[in-house]
Amino acid sequence: MSELARVFEGAGLVTTGIVLIKEHAQRVCPPRMLSVPFNFGNTLGEANNPDFQHEVLDSAFALLDKTEGPVLTDFEAAFVPDP
């Protein structure tokens, strides 16, 4: 996803995304990505919690305001699902 975002940005499309493994995104240097502390299968956080999930999405979409990249921001959350 991170590398694909770079390709789209090179074609003039503005992108943002969510990454689960920050170290992988750091190697690729994506244009705008939000690193979340959740497990696979819980990319947006706790299941059945739409308010929290919207908070994650709002944080990812807020990165679209950044005109210079690469941007890799950590999502700060009090909730982290059990492994």
KAQUIJO-V714246 format. One record per residue. SS is DSSP state (A for helix, B for strand, O for the rest). NEAR is the number of other ideal C-beta (glycine too) atoms within 12 Angstrom. Layout:
ss->[SS;SS]
near->[NEAR;NEAR]
This chain:
ss->[O;A;A;A;A;A;A;A;A;A;O;O;O;O;O;O;B;B;B;O;O;A;A;A;A;A;A;A;O;O;O;B;B;B;B;O;O;O;O;O;O;O;O;O;O;O;O;O;O;A;A;A;A;A;A;A;A;A;A;A;A;A;A;A;A;O;O;O;O;O;B;B;B;B;O;O;O;O;O;O;O;O;O]
near->[24;33;21;17;32;23;16;19;28;15;12;9;15;20;30;32;37;35;36;26;21;22;12;18;30;17;16;24;19;35;34;35;39;40;30;35;24;30;18;11;13;24;25;30;31;23;16;11;17;13;14;24;24;14;23;35;23;19;29;32;20;17;32;24;16;22;11;10;26;25;31;31;29;20;31;15;22;11;22;16;22;10;9]
